[in-house]
Amino acid sequence: MSVLDVLVWPAKVLETKAVPVTHFDDALKAFVTNMFDTMLDSGGIGLAANQVGDLRRVVVIEIPWAESKYADQEEKREPWHNKRWVLINPEITKKAGKIRWQEGCLSFPEVYDFVDRAAEVWVKAFDEHGKLLEFHANDLFAVCIQHEIDHLDGIVFFQRMSRLKADIIKKKMLRRGLVNE
Ligand SMILES: [Zn+2]
């Protein structure tokens, strides 16, 4: 196992579009394992390869039921909770409804903002063995998939916020970067 470095904005790779995976080999499986290790180590629920400096269209997601705000209402538990999702070359084939969620991102430490997304998405992707997955996602799982596919397209969190808010946070992050150097 290895935990990779999670890159923080303004790393250029976060604003670069990733390319489709064409070889499903052992190296890819090892990379996926490292992505899960990295995500769990950072306390995230989703991670896109761009965030560890790799431009392949690879996403991992795991949403713990225990951390849900409904964790005391078992009937709200979804089949996608506590499941390791590997989404390679993911595509959204259909969207429905609207949902507004306060999102965070490992590449934007301490930044949270409400983002509008589709409430439900239908997804086509491959797992690390090259097997085709087709499924429907709702609620936080749908939000997370849309957030991670944005990463693969080189779209960062700022592009989903109001411009005013993005400008304030950008300045703050750049200032912090300069102080740390
Ligand atoms: Zn993110």
Boltz pocket constraint, residues with backbone or C-beta under 6 A from the ligand:
constraints:
  - pocket:
      binder: B
      contacts: [[A, 46], [A, 104], [A, 105], [A, 106], [A, 107], [A, 147], [A, 151]]
      max_distance: 6.0
